[in-house]
Amino acid sequence: MSAERPSWLSLGSGRPSLPADKREAVERLLAEGTSIAKTAKAVGVGVATVHRIKQASATAA
């Protein structure tokens, strides 16, 4: 007899992904030349998140 889990609780899924609008805002601000710290503060995410998006954009280009 197993109880059903809430849909938000899935094993092994990790941290939820960043919403697309925030990711796009980070990419836009970085493209405009805004610093990582100022971008993070403006969008409301951590500097590590901004750095990770910046690195992913650099390797994808």
GIQUI-V29838 format. One record per backbone hydrogen bond with DSSP energy under -0.5 kcal/mol. CO is the residue of the C=O (numbers start at 1). NH is the residue of the N-H. If there is no record, write none. Layout:
BEGIN
co->{CO,CO}
nh->{NH,NH}
END
This chain:
BEGIN
co->{6,8,10,19,19,20,21,22,23,24,25,26,27,28,29,30,35,36,37,38,39,40,40,46,47,48,49,50,51,52,53,54,55,56,57}
nh->{9,10,13,22,23,24,25,26,27,28,29,30,31,32,34,33,39,40,41,42,43,44,45,50,51,52,53,54,55,56,57,58,59,60,61}
END
